Amino acid sequence: MTGPLHVVTGALGYSGQYIARRLLDRGAVVRTLTRSPGRGNPFGSRLEVRPFCFNEPAKLVESLRGAEVLYNTYWVRFNHRTFNFAQAVRNTRTLFAAAREAGVGRVVHVSITNPDKQSTLAYFRGKAELEEALMASGLSHAILRPAVLFGKEDILINNIAWLLRRSPVFGVFGDGGYKLQPIYVDDLAAIAVDQGVRRENVTIDAIGPESFTYRQLVECIGEIIGKRRRVVSLPPAVGYALGWFVGKMVGDVVITRDEIRGLMGNRLCVQGPPPALAVTRLTDWARRNQEWLGSRYASELRRRREREMSYA
């Protein structure tokens, strides 16, 4: 197959997989850069797989050479002994520099709602630093700022449902009145691919069509899966301690202190309407998938340890 090359980071993972599928369905030539080249490839020979080479910038440049668009989903969720935000920022800066040297025509970069270079939260501070770096690179770019993603491979929404299926009560941090605006992962992919054919520099709040307080989100999911539970308010420190305990039981990081601060600080919501392509309502999607939603725990660390495990 011949045609313009599109490079997607993490096309064997979560959001990158949906971007790659949309591009392939359009007949594009698609290459992925990944830390997990041995992970199950749902696209077979249609997708070219190459490893990230952050420590070998020349190889990274060659992997990007000839690309019309780079779609970047690479990031980490929290600091860990084997990965951290500082490393992710350095690596992404290297990726942007390689894209510029390789002559990539455009970068579509996935960020986060409300990035802030002055934030005490490393997640939001790092995302702001990378937005600034991309803007200063001279590359044509679109910056997408989603809040919370949901979909088959999701962690947050699935694990809320998992806890609701197993506990008679559900604790929220504080009053649970802080808001979230979840977007369906394939809607985010549609926005990304649409921006790939454009050339103007834009920043888009990629939020979904529904807004919830955290308490409302928990209650809504419980009702949809048939597990209505009493929702109780907890001091954030107590909520974190319970999350830590559950994490020890399942061998994962369920929640971090910074994630709690980000939630309670209303970092995952913005003012204004959703983009035109963000049409899928979480409530409709959850009803269509209520039989399996939360039936199994989704582990962040397991995905990172078991590099050949499929995300599905």
PEKADA-V306110 format. One record per backbone hydrogen bond with DSSP energy under -0.5 kcal/mol. NH is the residue of the N-H (numbers start at 1). CO is the residue of the C=O. E is the energy in kcal/mol with one decimal. If there is no record, write none. Layout:
nh:NH co:CO e:E
nh:NH co:CO e:E
This chain:
nh:5 co:66 e:-0.8
nh:6 co:29 e:-2.8
nh:7 co:69 e:-2.7
nh:8 co:31 e:-2.7
nh:9 co:71 e:-2.6
nh:10 co:33 e:-2.6
nh:11 co:8 e:-0.7
nh:13 co:10 e:-1.7
nh:17 co:14 e:-0.8
nh:18 co:14 e:-1.0
nh:19 co:15 e:-1.8
nh:20 co:16 e:-2.5
nh:21 co:17 e:-2.1
nh:22 co:18 e:-2.0
nh:23 co:19 e:-2.2
nh:24 co:20 e:-2.9
nh:25 co:21 e:-2.4
nh:26 co:22 e:-0.9
nh:26 co:23 e:-0.6
nh:27 co:24 e:-1.7
nh:28 co:23 e:-2.3
nh:29 co:4 e:-1.3
nh:30 co:28 e:-0.6
nh:30 co:46 e:-0.7
nh:31 co:6 e:-2.4
nh:32 co:48 e:-3.0
nh:33 co:8 e:-1.2
nh:34 co:50 e:-1.8
nh:39 co:36 e:-2.0
nh:40 co:308 e:-0.7
nh:42 co:40 e:-0.7
nh:44 co:41 e:-1.0
nh:46 co:43 e:-1.6
nh:47 co:44 e:-1.5
nh:48 co:30 e:-2.1
nh:48 co:46 e:-0.5
nh:50 co:32 e:-2.4
nh:52 co:34 e:-1.8
nh:56 co:53 e:-1.8
nh:59 co:56 e:-1.0
nh:60 co:56 e:-1.7
nh:61 co:57 e:-2.6
nh:62 co:58 e:-1.9
nh:63 co:59 e:-1.9
nh:64 co:60 e:-1.1
nh:64 co:61 e:-0.7
nh:65 co:61 e:-1.3
nh:66 co:102 e:-0.9
nh:67 co:64 e:-2.1
nh:68 co:5 e:-3.1
nh:69 co:5 e:-1.1
nh:70 co:106 e:-2.5
nh:71 co:7 e:-3.1
nh:72 co:70 e:-0.6
nh:72 co:108 e:-2.9
nh:73 co:71 e:-0.6
nh:80 co:83 e:-3.2
nh:83 co:80 e:-0.7
nh:88 co:84 e:-2.0
nh:89 co:85 e:-2.7
nh:90 co:86 e:-2.3
nh:91 co:87 e:-2.8
nh:92 co:88 e:-2.2
nh:93 co:89 e:-2.3
nh:94 co:90 e:-2.1
nh:95 co:91 e:-2.2
nh:96 co:92 e:-2.6
nh:97 co:93 e:-2.4
nh:98 co:94 e:-2.4
nh:99 co:95 e:-2.3
nh:100 co:96 e:-2.2
nh:101 co:97 e:-2.3
nh:102 co:98 e:-2.4
nh:103 co:99 e:-0.6
nh:103 co:100 e:-1.0
nh:104 co:99 e:-2.5
nh:105 co:67 e:-1.2
nh:106 co:68 e:-0.8
nh:107 co:140 e:-2.4
nh:108 co:70 e:-2.9
nh:109 co:107 e:-0.6
nh:109 co:142 e:-2.8
nh:110 co:72 e:-2.5
nh:111 co:109 e:-0.6
nh:111 co:144 e:-4.0
nh:113 co:146 e:-1.5
nh:115 co:112 e:-0.7
nh:116 co:124 e:-1.3
nh:119 co:116 e:-1.4
nh:122 co:120 e:-0.7
nh:125 co:121 e:-2.4
nh:126 co:122 e:-2.7
nh:127 co:123 e:-1.9
nh:128 co:124 e:-1.7
nh:129 co:125 e:-2.2
nh:130 co:126 e:-2.0
nh:131 co:127 e:-2.1
nh:132 co:128 e:-2.3
nh:133 co:129 e:-2.1
nh:134 co:130 e:-2.5
nh:135 co:131 e:-2.5
nh:136 co:132 e:-1.8
nh:137 co:133 e:-0.6
nh:137 co:134 e:-0.9
nh:138 co:135 e:-0.6
nh:139 co:134 e:-0.5
nh:142 co:107 e:-2.3
nh:143 co:202 e:-2.6
nh:144 co:109 e:-3.0
nh:144 co:142 e:-0.6
nh:145 co:204 e:-3.2
nh:146 co:144 e:-0.6
nh:147 co:206 e:-0.6
nh:150 co:183 e:-1.7
nh:154 co:151 e:-1.8
nh:159 co:155 e:-2.8
nh:160 co:156 e:-1.9
nh:161 co:157 e:-2.0
nh:162 co:158 e:-2.3
nh:163 co:159 e:-2.2
nh:164 co:160 e:-2.2
nh:165 co:161 e:-1.9
nh:166 co:162 e:-0.6
nh:166 co:163 e:-1.0
nh:167 co:163 e:-1.6
nh:170 co:230 e:-2.6
nh:172 co:232 e:-2.8
nh:174 co:234 e:-3.5
nh:176 co:173 e:-1.3
nh:180 co:212 e:-2.7
nh:181 co:268 e:-1.1
nh:183 co:148 e:-2.9
nh:185 co:150 e:-2.6
nh:187 co:184 e:-0.8
nh:188 co:184 e:-2.0
nh:189 co:185 e:-1.9
nh:190 co:186 e:-2.0
nh:191 co:187 e:-2.1
nh:192 co:188 e:-2.5
nh:193 co:189 e:-2.7
nh:194 co:190 e:-2.2
nh:195 co:191 e:-2.3
nh:196 co:192 e:-1.3
nh:197 co:193 e:-0.7
nh:197 co:194 e:-0.8
nh:198 co:195 e:-1.1
nh:202 co:141 e:-1.5
nh:204 co:143 e:-3.1
nh:206 co:145 e:-0.6
nh:206 co:204 e:-1.2
nh:207 co:205 e:-1.8
nh:208 co:181 e:-1.2
nh:212 co:180 e:-2.5
nh:214 co:178 e:-2.4
nh:215 co:176 e:-2.4
nh:217 co:213 e:-2.6
nh:218 co:214 e:-2.2
nh:219 co:215 e:-2.5
nh:220 co:216 e:-2.8
nh:221 co:217 e:-2.5
nh:222 co:218 e:-2.4
nh:223 co:219 e:-2.2
nh:224 co:220 e:-2.3
nh:225 co:221 e:-2.3
nh:226 co:223 e:-0.9
nh:227 co:222 e:-3.2
nh:230 co:168 e:-1.2
nh:232 co:170 e:-2.4
nh:232 co:230 e:-0.6
nh:234 co:172 e:-2.5
nh:238 co:235 e:-0.7
nh:239 co:235 e:-2.5
nh:240 co:236 e:-2.6
nh:241 co:237 e:-2.0
nh:242 co:238 e:-2.3
nh:243 co:239 e:-2.3
nh:244 co:240 e:-2.8
nh:245 co:241 e:-2.1
nh:246 co:242 e:-2.5
nh:247 co:243 e:-2.5
nh:248 co:244 e:-2.1
nh:249 co:245 e:-1.7
nh:250 co:246 e:-2.0
nh:251 co:247 e:-1.3
nh:252 co:247 e:-2.3
nh:254 co:252 e:-0.7
nh:260 co:256 e:-2.0
nh:261 co:257 e:-2.3
nh:262 co:258 e:-2.7
nh:263 co:259 e:-2.5
nh:264 co:260 e:-2.8
nh:265 co:261 e:-1.6
nh:266 co:263 e:-1.9
nh:267 co:262 e:-2.3
nh:269 co:266 e:-0.7
nh:278 co:275 e:-1.6
nh:279 co:277 e:-1.4
nh:285 co:281 e:-2.5
nh:286 co:282 e:-3.0
nh:287 co:283 e:-1.9
nh:288 co:284 e:-1.9
nh:289 co:285 e:-1.2
nh:290 co:287 e:-0.9
nh:292 co:289 e:-0.8
nh:293 co:289 e:-2.0
nh:295 co:292 e:-2.7
nh:299 co:297 e:-0.6
nh:300 co:298 e:-0.5
nh:303 co:299 e:-1.4
nh:304 co:300 e:-1.4
nh:305 co:301 e:-2.4
nh:306 co:302 e:-3.1
nh:307 co:305 e:-1.3
nh:309 co:306 e:-1.8
